[in-house]
Structure formats: structure tokens, C-alpha cells
Amino acid sequence: MAQATLAGEIDLMYAVGDSIKPALAGAPFKIVLVIAKAPFCMIARPEINSVEDIKVHADFGRAGDGQTLGTEFFSRNGMEQNEDYTQIFINRDAVVPAFENQDFDSTLAGGISFTLRQMGGKQIVKFAEEFPQFYTGGFSGTESNIEQKREAIKNYMKAIYRSQTFLIEHKEEAINFATDILGLELDYATYVYDFGYTNKYGAPFKVIPGMPIAGIEYTMKLCAESNDLDEMPVEDLIDTSLWDEAKQELGIK
């Protein structure tokens, strides 16, 4: 995704944390909008009663937001990788059969946590609650592309704001859209909505679109630390001008 954005093949990428890492390494990325906290929880097998019981933890990719927060969470609980637990990497499609085969004790899960719960999985932590200032979801682009397509990007941001606020305020309509238009089963659509927008399964990860500077700075610090990169001034990571203009045109403060 980052490579495609740098090559000009896509205008914006859906990433905050995952755009910060290449930015810290010198890529000309700018964050223009933030809409989500960490959209995953940690699910453990039924016999796991606490984080200390976890001996094998599965992740989907190296150096991503999931690995950053998972490693930090274990560390906060006094557990060090390769000493107290082992980390393995698996394909997303392999999660359910690997869970059933007891190939790991815990894994990070978003919507698939619905299935893992039905299999007896336990939620150990929801990362949007454990790391309330860490943002993963939003939009980033290169400085040159943002400047070239400024109006189009700004209009897109306004559409995102309208859609997000509607979803947050209209649960029934959102679930009906998921079932009638997207073809999701009702129980799954309801779970996904509650997982992302309510506190039923922990802190919601969807937030009103904006530019939370302190949160972006915190995200940058954690990304830099976990990837052995130097920090940079948060002002060099963001472009607030488009959101300022969008807010004015939307009539919001």
C-alpha cells in the first residue's frame, strides 16, 4: 500500500500508524484525517485465563500496528518475547483452523473475533481501550499528490465525515445496510457494528473524523520506539489545512 502510494498508483492510503513508519524512514507522507483507533482485540483459546498463560501468540504481519501494540501490551504485563512467550506469523485465512488445532494461544482479531468467540475464544484485551491515544485508521498521502489533488481529497474527506457521523448516529440503518446491501448475516452485522461503534465489547474503534494532534504524536512515538526509528516533529507528519477547510465547508467547529 505504501509503495503504491509512493508510486502514484493510488491517491490516499487508509493508514495512520502504517504510514508513520515509512515517514519516519524518510518517505514524504502526510496524514490528513484520522477516523479510527486500533480495530482489533486479543482473543485467546478457552483454557487461557490470563495474559500470563499465553505461550504462543500469532500475528499477521511484521512491523504492522498489530505487532507494535501486541508487543507493547505483553511488555506492559511483564512478558518479554522469546523469554515468556513466542511470536509466530500466520496468514489471515489460516486463523480459524489454526485456532481449532491449538497452534497458538492467542491472536489479534477484528471482525473474525466473532467466529473465534463462537469457538469458545476469550477476549483478553481490546486495544482501542488499552491504547486510547493510538490511531491506526485514517488517510495519508504524499505531499505532492495531496497538493495536486487537493479539492478531490478535501471532498472525499467531507464525504467520510458525513458517512461516519451517520453510522454513529443510526445503528439500525447501518445494520440494515450491511444485511440488505452487503449481504451479511444479521448476527454478524450486529456484532461488527457493536465491536466498532459501541462499548459492548470494549472501547469503540471508530471515532468522529478529525486531526487529534496529541494522539498522532503518541502513535508516532510508539511506532518509532517499536521499530528503532528516530522520532520527528509531529508537524512534519501532518497536513491539517485540508481538514480545516473541510470543517469550514461542513459548518462544524
Backbone bond lengths (Angstrom), bond angles and torsions (degrees), N, CA, C in turn:
res aa  C-N    CA-C-N  psi(-1)  N-CA   C-N-CA  omega(-1)  CA-C   N-CA-C  phi
1 M - - - 1.457 - - 1.525 111.50 -
2 A 1.339 116.27 -46.77 1.459 120.14 179.15 1.529 110.67 -64.09
3 Q 1.323 116.29 -40.99 1.466 120.20 179.79 1.525 111.38 -64.57
4 A 1.334 116.40 -39.96 1.459 120.45 179.31 1.525 110.88 -66.39
5 T 1.331 116.05 -36.17 1.466 119.83 178.13 1.521 110.57 -68.17
6 L 1.309 116.28 -44.20 1.463 120.28 178.29 1.518 111.64 -62.10
7 A 1.327 116.41 -33.80 1.464 120.85 -179.34 1.520 112.69 -79.84
8 G 1.342 117.32 -5.84 1.453 120.99 180.00 1.502 114.23 80.90
9 E 1.338 117.25 13.41 1.461 120.83 -178.95 1.529 111.80 -78.45
10 I 1.333 117.29 -26.08 1.460 122.04 175.05 1.528 108.04 -131.18
11 D 1.330 116.26 152.94 1.461 120.57 -174.59 1.525 112.96 -83.93
12 L 1.320 116.16 -42.51 1.463 121.67 179.66 1.514 108.98 -136.04
13 M 1.316 116.70 146.66 1.462 119.41 173.58 1.517 108.89 -114.24
14 Y 1.345 114.43 145.68 1.462 120.18 -178.97 1.521 108.06 -83.55
15 A 1.316 116.20 88.98 1.460 120.07 -177.91 1.520 109.91 -166.94
16 V 1.318 114.77 139.74 1.467 121.22 168.38 1.520 107.55 -114.19
17 G 1.337 116.50 -69.23 1.461 119.92 179.04 1.516 112.34 -56.76
18 D 1.333 116.48 -42.76 1.461 119.98 -176.84 1.525 113.15 -76.74
19 S 1.327 118.40 -7.94 1.464 120.41 171.31 1.524 110.92 -95.59
20 I 1.332 116.07 -22.58 1.467 120.06 -179.85 1.525 110.65 -67.81
21 K 1.328 117.02 -40.44 1.467 119.47 -176.07 1.527 111.97 -60.17
22 P 1.357 119.35 -50.92 1.462 117.10 176.37 1.525 113.26 -65.94
23 A 1.343 117.37 -29.02 1.462 119.64 176.83 1.527 110.62 -64.53
24 L 1.328 115.70 -40.49 1.464 119.68 178.25 1.530 110.94 -66.10
25 A 1.327 115.92 -24.87 1.464 120.26 178.87 1.528 112.13 -89.31
26 G 1.354 117.07 0.87 1.456 119.99 174.38 1.506 116.52 116.39
27 A 1.343 118.51 -4.96 1.465 120.58 179.31 1.532 109.71 -70.88
28 P 1.343 118.26 143.37 1.473 121.58 -174.94 1.524 113.69 -82.95
29 F 1.330 117.26 52.18 1.458 121.03 -179.49 1.519 111.52 -87.45
30 K 1.324 115.62 146.52 1.447 122.87 172.82 1.531 108.50 -130.43
31 I 1.321 116.18 135.04 1.463 121.83 174.53 1.527 107.90 -85.73
32 V 1.350 117.18 129.79 1.459 120.07 -177.52 1.523 113.25 -114.80
33 L 1.346 118.18 -17.77 1.462 120.63 -179.24 1.523 109.61 -160.40
34 V 1.332 115.57 144.24 1.464 121.86 178.51 1.521 108.64 -122.63
35 I 1.336 117.26 132.33 1.469 119.36 -179.00 1.533 113.58 -134.11
36 A 1.337 119.17 -3.00 1.461 117.74 -175.28 1.520 112.58 -152.49
37 K 1.324 114.14 144.87 1.459 121.59 169.46 1.525 108.12 -89.50
38 A 1.317 117.51 -167.57 1.469 120.39 -176.11 1.532 110.65 -64.66
39 P 1.344 118.28 115.46 1.465 121.58 -174.04 1.520 113.87 -90.08
40 F 1.313 116.81 43.63 1.462 118.43 179.66 1.520 110.08 -152.68
41 C 1.305 114.84 160.53 1.457 122.28 176.28 1.527 107.55 -125.06
42 M 1.322 116.53 175.25 1.455 120.51 173.82 1.526 107.90 -106.80
43 I 1.325 114.74 121.67 1.459 121.56 179.80 1.528 108.80 -109.89
44 A 1.325 115.93 132.95 1.465 121.17 -179.47 1.528 110.40 -118.05
45 R 1.315 115.54 159.71 1.459 121.03 178.09 1.533 110.35 -63.73
46 P 1.335 118.19 158.05 1.471 121.98 -172.63 1.525 114.89 -55.26
47 E 1.331 117.28 -34.05 1.472 119.04 -175.84 1.520 113.61 -82.75
48 I 1.332 118.03 -5.47 1.464 121.65 177.98 1.529 108.73 -81.60
49 N 1.315 117.16 123.11 1.462 121.11 -176.46 1.524 113.97 -104.38
50 S 1.317 117.78 -17.56 1.458 120.76 179.94 1.514 109.00 -156.39
51 V 1.322 116.30 166.56 1.463 120.09 -179.75 1.521 110.73 -61.82
52 E 1.326 117.64 -30.06 1.467 121.18 179.72 1.523 112.81 -65.67
53 D 1.340 116.95 -20.23 1.461 120.68 179.95 1.532 112.58 -80.57
54 I 1.327 117.19 -12.03 1.464 121.57 -176.11 1.526 110.07 -76.10
55 K 1.316 115.85 124.56 1.470 121.35 178.47 1.524 112.17 -112.53
56 V 1.349 117.08 -28.58 1.463 121.33 178.04 1.527 108.21 -130.93
57 H 1.330 115.76 121.96 1.463 121.42 -179.46 1.532 109.10 -116.74
58 A 1.331 116.76 132.23 1.459 121.94 -177.48 1.525 111.07 -103.55
59 D 1.324 115.82 137.32 1.457 121.63 177.49 1.524 108.61 -130.47
60 F 1.359 116.08 164.31 1.463 120.93 -174.91 1.525 113.47 -94.81
61 G 1.313 117.97 -23.78 1.458 118.39 -176.10 1.507 111.89 -162.65
62 R 1.311 116.01 156.42 1.457 121.37 -177.28 1.527 110.81 -85.68
63 A 1.321 115.45 139.47 1.466 123.81 173.09 1.526 113.47 67.93
64 G 1.330 118.02 14.40 1.457 120.73 176.47 1.513 111.33 -87.03
65 D 1.328 115.81 178.21 1.462 120.41 179.82 1.529 111.89 -59.95
66 G 1.336 115.99 -38.02 1.458 119.16 -179.29 1.512 112.25 -62.01
67 Q 1.326 116.63 -44.93 1.463 119.80 179.18 1.529 110.55 -66.76
68 T 1.327 116.72 -39.71 1.470 120.47 179.23 1.521 111.15 -58.09
69 L 1.335 116.65 -50.86 1.464 120.21 -176.47 1.524 111.67 -75.25
70 G 1.341 117.26 -36.09 1.456 119.21 178.09 1.517 111.97 -62.16
71 T 1.324 116.46 -46.35 1.463 120.68 179.14 1.515 111.03 -63.00
72 E 1.335 116.72 -41.26 1.461 120.87 179.31 1.527 110.74 -65.52
73 F 1.329 116.84 -38.93 1.464 120.38 179.87 1.523 111.12 -64.23
74 F 1.328 116.89 -45.35 1.467 119.38 177.71 1.524 110.28 -61.12
75 S 1.323 116.31 -41.88 1.459 120.09 -179.46 1.516 111.49 -62.49
76 R 1.325 116.97 -40.70 1.468 121.56 178.49 1.523 111.47 -61.50
77 N 1.326 115.53 -26.55 1.465 120.21 179.77 1.529 111.72 -98.13
78 G 1.327 116.32 18.68 1.457 121.38 174.37 1.505 114.96 74.48
79 M 1.331 117.60 22.28 1.458 121.07 -178.19 1.524 110.09 -113.84
80 E 1.322 116.14 128.79 1.450 121.28 -178.99 1.526 110.52 -109.30
81 Q 1.329 114.49 137.32 1.464 119.97 179.78 1.521 110.76 -61.51
82 N 1.340 116.07 141.51 1.464 125.13 -179.62 1.530 113.29 71.69
83 E 1.314 116.75 -2.61 1.467 120.78 173.48 1.525 110.38 -114.25
84 D 1.334 116.05 -54.26 1.463 120.55 -178.61 1.526 112.45 -99.82
85 Y 1.324 116.87 -22.30 1.464 120.23 179.25 1.529 109.04 -153.91
86 T 1.330 115.45 161.48 1.460 122.36 177.71 1.518 108.97 -114.57
87 Q 1.320 116.34 138.48 1.458 120.82 176.93 1.521 109.77 -104.07
88 I 1.336 116.21 132.48 1.459 121.31 175.90 1.523 108.32 -123.24
89 F 1.333 116.50 161.55 1.454 121.51 -179.98 1.525 108.72 -120.55
90 I 1.335 115.38 131.69 1.460 120.61 -178.43 1.523 109.68 -134.46
91 N 1.322 115.76 161.27 1.454 121.96 174.96 1.527 109.55 -75.18
92 R 1.329 116.98 144.89 1.471 120.50 -179.32 1.525 111.92 -56.58
93 D 1.320 116.77 -37.04 1.464 120.13 -178.90 1.521 112.13 -67.20
94 A 1.333 116.64 -17.65 1.457 120.32 -177.20 1.520 112.96 -92.87
95 V 1.331 117.66 -2.03 1.468 120.60 -173.12 1.523 112.28 -61.43
96 V 1.319 117.05 -51.25 1.468 119.95 -175.16 1.529 111.49 -63.85
97 P 1.347 120.02 -52.26 1.474 118.08 178.15 1.525 112.68 -62.22
98 A 1.329 118.49 -35.69 1.468 120.79 178.89 1.519 110.58 -67.80
99 F 1.331 117.04 -36.47 1.463 121.50 176.38 1.524 109.97 -63.85
100 E 1.329 115.31 -43.76 1.463 120.64 -179.66 1.530 111.18 -65.98
101 N 1.338 116.38 -34.54 1.463 120.77 -179.47 1.529 113.47 -85.09
102 Q 1.330 116.00 0.83 1.468 121.91 179.36 1.534 111.63 60.99
103 D 1.329 115.89 39.54 1.465 120.57 178.19 1.520 112.18 -76.35
104 F 1.318 117.21 -16.38 1.455 122.11 177.29 1.519 108.92 -148.85
105 D 1.316 115.31 165.02 1.470 120.76 179.82 1.517 112.37 -93.92
106 S 1.345 116.58 -31.31 1.457 120.04 -177.63 1.515 109.98 -150.70
107 T 1.335 114.81 159.64 1.457 120.40 176.43 1.520 109.26 -154.78
108 L 1.326 116.78 161.39 1.453 121.54 173.08 1.522 108.07 -83.46
109 A 1.330 116.98 139.37 1.459 119.50 -176.37 1.519 110.42 -148.07
110 G 1.332 115.67 138.37 1.454 121.98 172.68 1.517 108.56 -101.52
111 G 1.334 116.61 -112.80 1.456 119.80 -179.59 1.510 113.54 -61.32
112 I 1.337 117.22 -28.54 1.464 120.30 -179.52 1.523 112.25 -67.62
113 S 1.333 116.71 -13.42 1.471 119.16 176.60 1.524 110.75 -61.87
114 F 1.335 117.70 -22.69 1.468 121.76 175.22 1.526 109.71 -57.80
115 T 1.328 116.05 -48.42 1.465 120.73 179.91 1.516 111.75 -69.35
116 L 1.324 116.61 -42.41 1.463 119.98 -178.76 1.526 111.31 -64.81
117 R 1.318 117.64 -34.40 1.472 120.24 175.12 1.521 110.91 -64.64
118 Q 1.334 116.40 -40.68 1.465 119.99 178.58 1.525 111.45 -63.70
119 M 1.333 116.13 -23.24 1.462 121.51 178.13 1.525 111.62 -90.70
120 G 1.326 116.49 9.36 1.460 121.04 177.80 1.510 114.74 96.84
121 G 1.325 117.10 4.91 1.457 120.11 -178.50 1.513 113.06 -64.73
122 K 1.333 115.08 148.20 1.460 121.56 -179.55 1.526 109.88 -111.81
123 Q 1.326 115.88 136.88 1.461 119.22 174.91 1.526 109.16 -81.56
124 I 1.327 115.92 117.46 1.464 121.24 178.72 1.520 110.67 -83.80
125 V 1.326 116.12 -41.99 1.462 120.64 -179.20 1.515 108.86 -158.92
126 K 1.332 116.54 149.12 1.456 121.03 168.44 1.519 106.74 -107.02
127 F 1.318 116.22 123.63 1.458 120.14 -168.32 1.523 113.54 -70.84
128 A 1.334 118.07 -25.41 1.462 119.84 175.45 1.521 110.65 -66.08
129 E 1.325 116.27 -23.52 1.462 121.57 178.48 1.516 111.16 -88.23
130 E 1.320 116.95 -39.40 1.459 122.13 -179.85 1.530 111.19 -71.65
131 F 1.334 116.73 -35.08 1.474 121.73 -179.11 1.531 108.85 -126.24
132 P 1.329 117.26 72.28 1.478 120.08 -173.05 1.511 114.63 -66.71
133 Q 1.326 119.02 -15.76 1.465 120.96 179.77 1.528 112.74 -99.86
134 F 1.321 117.33 -0.35 1.467 120.50 -178.68 1.525 109.14 -91.27
135 Y 1.329 116.33 125.61 1.460 121.18 -178.73 1.524 110.37 -113.56
136 T 1.323 115.06 133.50 1.460 120.49 178.70 1.519 112.03 -111.81
137 G 1.324 117.19 -33.32 1.451 121.29 -172.88 1.511 113.40 -102.90
138 G 1.311 116.02 134.90 1.447 121.97 178.90 1.508 107.76 169.10
139 F 1.314 116.61 -159.01 1.457 119.23 -176.97 1.515 110.92 -132.79
140 S 1.327 114.38 135.20 1.455 122.23 -179.54 1.518 108.68 -135.47
141 G 1.318 114.82 152.78 1.457 120.09 176.63 1.512 110.06 -153.66
142 T 1.308 116.34 175.51 1.458 119.74 176.92 1.524 109.12 -78.94
143 E 1.306 115.42 152.84 1.462 120.44 -179.33 1.527 110.99 -56.82
144 S 1.323 117.77 -43.53 1.465 120.49 -177.16 1.518 111.66 -67.34
145 N 1.333 117.69 -40.35 1.456 120.36 -178.64 1.522 111.22 -69.24
146 I 1.340 116.52 -38.29 1.458 120.66 177.81 1.528 110.03 -60.85
147 E 1.305 116.59 -42.34 1.465 120.42 -179.21 1.525 111.31 -68.57
148 Q 1.332 117.25 -40.11 1.459 121.07 -177.77 1.525 112.83 -69.92
149 K 1.350 116.60 -33.20 1.466 120.43 -174.95 1.523 111.57 -119.93
150 R 1.299 114.33 38.55 1.456 122.00 -172.65 1.536 112.72 -56.31
151 E 1.322 118.32 -50.46 1.460 121.21 -176.89 1.525 111.40 -65.41
152 A 1.324 116.82 -42.29 1.469 120.22 -179.68 1.528 110.75 -63.47
153 I 1.326 116.25 -42.77 1.460 120.28 -179.95 1.526 110.41 -66.05
154 K 1.319 116.27 -40.98 1.466 120.12 179.30 1.529 110.68 -63.06
155 N 1.334 117.66 -42.22 1.458 121.01 178.05 1.523 111.23 -63.95
156 Y 1.320 116.44 -37.79 1.463 121.02 176.90 1.527 110.46 -63.18
157 M 1.322 117.13 -42.08 1.456 121.73 178.69 1.524 111.14 -62.13
158 K 1.321 117.07 -38.78 1.469 120.33 178.32 1.525 110.80 -65.89
159 A 1.336 116.27 -38.93 1.465 119.97 177.99 1.524 110.97 -65.41
160 I 1.340 116.68 -40.08 1.467 120.96 176.94 1.519 110.49 -61.30
161 Y 1.320 117.05 -43.94 1.468 120.56 179.37 1.530 110.63 -60.54
162 R 1.331 116.84 -46.56 1.467 119.36 -178.48 1.528 111.05 -63.76
163 S 1.324 116.63 -41.90 1.467 119.23 -178.20 1.524 111.49 -68.62
164 Q 1.339 116.83 -41.85 1.461 119.81 -178.81 1.526 111.88 -65.02
165 T 1.319 116.26 -45.01 1.463 118.83 -179.55 1.520 110.77 -65.64
166 F 1.329 117.08 -35.03 1.466 119.38 176.99 1.521 110.68 -64.29
167 L 1.337 117.02 -46.35 1.457 120.74 -179.17 1.522 111.58 -61.21
168 I 1.318 116.23 -41.89 1.461 120.63 -179.12 1.524 110.84 -63.29
169 E 1.318 116.85 -34.53 1.471 121.44 -174.63 1.521 113.36 -94.59
170 H 1.333 118.98 -9.18 1.467 121.31 -174.36 1.524 110.31 -134.65
171 K 1.315 116.15 75.96 1.463 121.13 -177.42 1.532 111.81 -62.37
172 E 1.332 117.14 -47.14 1.462 119.87 -175.71 1.529 111.23 -61.35
173 E 1.338 116.67 -44.85 1.457 120.17 179.87 1.526 111.00 -64.77
174 A 1.331 116.64 -37.41 1.465 120.43 179.68 1.526 110.79 -63.75
175 I 1.314 116.65 -45.29 1.469 120.80 -179.62 1.525 110.52 -67.04
176 N 1.327 116.86 -39.35 1.472 119.82 177.30 1.525 110.93 -62.01
177 F 1.320 117.10 -39.60 1.464 120.59 178.04 1.526 109.85 -63.05
178 A 1.331 116.36 -42.27 1.469 120.37 -178.86 1.517 111.90 -64.09
179 T 1.334 117.11 -36.29 1.464 119.92 -178.70 1.533 111.83 -83.19
180 D 1.324 116.59 -44.62 1.466 120.36 -173.43 1.526 112.93 -79.46
181 I 1.319 116.94 -37.33 1.465 120.43 -175.09 1.530 111.26 -99.72
182 L 1.329 116.88 -44.40 1.462 120.14 -177.29 1.522 112.72 -87.21
183 G 1.339 116.50 -15.43 1.456 120.06 176.16 1.515 115.25 79.44
184 L 1.342 117.99 20.97 1.459 120.23 179.23 1.525 110.24 -79.87
185 E 1.328 116.35 150.77 1.453 120.80 173.08 1.529 108.99 -67.29
186 L 1.333 116.59 147.36 1.458 121.14 -174.27 1.528 112.49 -59.10
187 D 1.346 117.16 -45.00 1.461 118.96 -177.14 1.526 111.55 -65.96
188 Y 1.337 116.43 -35.81 1.460 119.81 178.51 1.527 110.89 -71.92
189 A 1.323 117.34 -43.19 1.465 121.18 178.90 1.531 110.82 -60.73
190 T 1.324 116.23 -40.30 1.460 120.36 179.12 1.520 110.59 -66.13
191 Y 1.330 115.89 -41.80 1.467 120.03 178.76 1.526 110.96 -61.81
192 V 1.322 116.49 -46.91 1.464 120.16 -178.31 1.524 110.56 -61.51
193 Y 1.318 116.86 -40.82 1.472 119.29 178.82 1.531 110.08 -63.89
194 D 1.320 116.95 -49.79 1.466 120.48 -179.12 1.526 111.52 -62.66
195 F 1.312 116.16 -37.38 1.465 120.91 -179.84 1.523 110.53 -63.20
196 G 1.335 116.59 -38.30 1.450 119.96 -175.22 1.510 115.99 -94.31
197 Y 1.348 117.36 -27.66 1.462 119.15 -169.75 1.527 115.02 -119.25
198 T 1.335 118.59 -10.97 1.465 120.15 -179.58 1.528 109.71 -126.36
199 N 1.324 115.56 176.71 1.461 120.56 -179.74 1.532 112.90 -94.77
200 K 1.324 117.46 12.75 1.464 119.52 -175.53 1.524 112.23 -60.34
201 Y 1.325 117.17 -37.69 1.464 120.87 -179.73 1.525 111.47 -114.72
202 G 1.304 116.46 26.73 1.461 120.76 -177.20 1.514 109.98 115.76
203 A 1.310 117.21 -170.60 1.461 121.19 -177.82 1.518 110.90 -64.70
204 P 1.336 118.82 137.53 1.460 120.37 177.37 1.520 111.23 -68.46
205 F 1.329 115.98 147.89 1.460 118.19 179.96 1.524 112.15 -97.02
206 K 1.328 118.93 -18.90 1.458 120.97 176.98 1.525 109.13 -81.86
207 V 1.318 116.19 135.14 1.458 121.07 -179.56 1.523 109.04 -130.30
208 I 1.330 116.03 161.54 1.459 119.79 174.65 1.522 108.19 -61.11
209 P 1.310 119.23 127.79 1.470 120.84 -178.32 1.531 112.17 -53.92
210 G 1.313 115.63 140.90 1.452 120.63 179.94 1.517 110.86 -177.93
211 M 1.334 114.96 -164.26 1.464 121.01 179.31 1.539 108.74 -131.71
212 P 1.328 117.62 78.40 1.468 121.92 179.94 1.533 110.98 -74.64
213 I 1.322 116.68 91.96 1.463 121.62 -171.29 1.526 111.71 -58.52
214 A 1.330 116.60 -45.10 1.466 119.71 -178.87 1.525 110.97 -62.11
215 G 1.329 116.30 -39.24 1.458 119.90 178.74 1.518 112.35 -67.55
216 I 1.325 116.85 -39.87 1.466 120.15 177.41 1.528 110.03 -63.77
217 E 1.318 116.32 -39.88 1.466 120.34 179.15 1.528 110.65 -65.07
218 Y 1.340 116.93 -41.80 1.468 120.59 177.15 1.527 110.44 -62.58
219 T 1.345 116.81 -43.30 1.456 121.22 178.70 1.519 110.60 -60.13
220 M 1.326 115.74 -42.15 1.461 120.81 179.09 1.530 111.11 -62.18
221 K 1.300 116.73 -44.33 1.471 120.47 -178.46 1.527 110.56 -62.23
222 L 1.341 117.48 -42.63 1.463 120.97 -178.87 1.536 110.39 -69.41
223 C 1.331 116.82 -39.84 1.470 120.38 177.97 1.523 110.72 -64.33
224 A 1.338 116.93 -42.09 1.461 120.70 -179.93 1.519 110.81 -63.41
225 E 1.316 115.45 -45.16 1.470 119.99 -178.31 1.515 111.72 -63.98
226 S 1.332 117.30 -43.67 1.468 120.21 -174.90 1.526 112.40 -74.75
227 N 1.337 117.29 -19.49 1.460 120.58 -178.61 1.519 112.91 -112.73
228 D 1.329 116.33 12.83 1.474 122.06 178.77 1.528 111.85 54.36
229 L 1.334 116.17 45.82 1.458 122.24 178.26 1.518 109.99 -115.61
230 D 1.314 116.33 152.70 1.457 120.25 176.45 1.524 109.65 -76.13
231 E 1.329 115.97 144.31 1.457 120.39 175.98 1.527 109.85 -73.88
232 M 1.322 115.34 168.91 1.457 121.43 176.24 1.525 107.64 -141.58
233 P 1.313 118.87 160.24 1.468 119.97 177.46 1.527 110.37 -58.16
234 V 1.316 116.83 135.10 1.456 119.59 -176.98 1.528 110.93 -60.13
235 E 1.322 116.92 -27.68 1.464 120.02 178.75 1.535 111.79 -61.47
236 D 1.330 116.58 -26.71 1.461 120.22 -179.95 1.528 112.28 -81.23
237 L 1.328 116.51 -8.77 1.466 121.18 -178.75 1.523 113.10 -98.01
238 I 1.315 117.36 -14.33 1.462 119.93 -168.79 1.519 111.75 -126.33
239 D 1.316 114.48 157.34 1.458 122.94 168.93 1.522 106.19 -130.32
240 T 1.314 117.18 102.95 1.466 121.36 -176.26 1.522 112.50 -88.93
241 S 1.319 117.39 -8.49 1.465 119.77 -171.24 1.528 112.31 -66.03
242 L 1.337 117.66 -37.89 1.465 119.22 -179.68 1.520 111.43 -66.18
243 W 1.337 116.32 -41.84 1.457 119.52 179.91 1.526 110.66 -68.21
244 D 1.323 117.64 -36.03 1.459 120.66 176.26 1.530 110.59 -60.71
245 E 1.316 116.46 -43.28 1.465 120.56 178.44 1.528 110.79 -68.27
246 A 1.337 116.64 -41.10 1.471 120.56 179.92 1.523 110.69 -62.71
247 K 1.331 116.65 -42.75 1.461 120.32 179.03 1.531 110.78 -59.67
248 Q 1.312 115.14 -44.01 1.468 119.28 -179.51 1.524 110.86 -62.00
249 E 1.319 116.70 -42.30 1.472 120.63 -178.99 1.520 111.34 -72.37
250 L 1.336 117.22 -27.88 1.464 121.19 177.03 1.521 111.97 -81.52
251 G 1.328 116.61 -15.58 1.460 121.17 -179.51 1.522 113.21 76.93
252 I 1.352 117.46 30.53 1.460 121.10 178.54 1.521 109.35 -114.88
253 K 1.324 115.47 157.55 1.468 120.25 -178.76 1.519 110.02 -90.47
